Amino acid sequence: KESQEKAGESLPVTVETMTNPDEDELRIIRLARELGESPGRAQAVADKIGANMTHQRVNAILRKFPHFLSGPLPEEAVEVNQ
């Protein structure tokens, strides 16, 4: 468990990565926004995503992008890839 938490904390965070979440990160952010500040939110998001997602990883992403938990999502998120 500790190694998973440390792995989440060691993700490189730059201005670029803080403003441009990838597709998986956006999905986690959207699910977290839908659930609001409910207890066990990270585990609920992890359960919905499946694919061996852990609540530790969800928490790491939410800590990386706290500014997207309220307010508008980045414009890149709504663009359709062509």
C-alpha positions as CSV (number, residue, x, y, z in Angstrom):
1,K,0.0,0.0,0.0
2,E,2.8,2.5,0.9
3,S,4.5,1.9,-2.4
4,Q,1.3,2.7,-4.3
5,E,0.9,5.9,-2.4
6,K,4.5,6.9,-3.0
7,A,4.2,6.1,-6.7
8,G,1.2,8.5,-6.9
9,E,3.2,11.2,-5.1
10,S,6.2,10.9,-7.4
11,L,4.3,11.7,-10.6
12,P,6.0,14.6,-12.2
13,V,3.8,17.6,-12.0
14,T,4.5,20.5,-14.4
15,V,2.5,23.4,-15.5
16,E,1.8,21.5,-18.7
17,T,0.5,18.3,-16.9
18,M,-1.5,20.4,-14.4
19,T,-3.4,22.1,-17.2
20,N,-3.7,19.1,-19.6
21,P,-5.1,16.0,-17.9
22,D,-5.0,13.0,-20.1
23,E,-8.2,11.1,-21.1
24,D,-8.0,8.7,-18.1
25,E,-7.4,11.6,-15.6
26,L,-10.3,13.5,-17.1
27,R,-12.6,10.5,-16.6
28,I,-11.6,10.3,-13.0
29,I,-12.1,14.0,-12.5
30,R,-15.6,13.9,-14.1
31,L,-16.7,10.9,-11.9
32,A,-15.3,12.6,-8.8
33,R,-17.3,15.8,-9.7
34,E,-20.5,13.8,-10.1
35,L,-20.0,12.2,-6.7
36,G,-19.2,15.4,-5.0
37,E,-17.5,15.5,-1.6
38,S,-19.0,12.1,-0.5
39,P,-17.1,9.8,1.9
40,G,-15.4,7.0,0.0
41,R,-15.5,9.0,-3.2
42,A,-12.1,7.8,-4.4
43,Q,-13.0,4.1,-3.9
44,A,-16.3,4.7,-5.7
45,V,-14.5,6.3,-8.7
46,A,-12.0,3.4,-8.7
47,D,-14.8,0.8,-8.6
48,K,-16.6,2.5,-11.5
49,I,-13.4,2.6,-13.7
50,G,-12.3,-0.9,-12.8
51,A,-9.2,-2.0,-14.7
52,N,-7.2,-2.4,-11.5
53,M,-7.7,1.2,-10.6
54,T,-7.0,1.9,-6.9
55,H,-8.4,4.6,-4.7
56,Q,-4.8,5.6,-4.0
57,R,-4.3,6.3,-7.7
58,V,-7.6,8.2,-7.9
59,N,-6.6,10.3,-4.8
60,A,-3.2,11.1,-6.5
61,I,-5.0,12.4,-9.6
62,L,-7.4,14.4,-7.6
63,R,-4.5,16.0,-5.6
64,K,-2.8,16.7,-9.0
65,F,-5.8,18.5,-10.4
66,P,-7.7,20.0,-7.5
67,H,-8.6,23.1,-9.6
68,F,-10.7,20.9,-11.9
69,L,-13.0,19.6,-9.2
70,S,-15.0,22.8,-9.4
71,G,-15.4,25.2,-12.2
72,P,-14.8,24.6,-15.9
73,L,-12.9,21.7,-17.3
74,P,-10.0,22.5,-19.7
75,E,-11.1,23.3,-23.2
76,E,-8.9,20.4,-24.5
77,A,-11.2,18.0,-22.7
78,V,-14.2,18.9,-24.9
79,E,-12.4,18.8,-28.2
80,V,-13.2,15.8,-30.4
81,N,-10.1,14.1,-31.7
82,Q,-10.2,13.9,-35.5
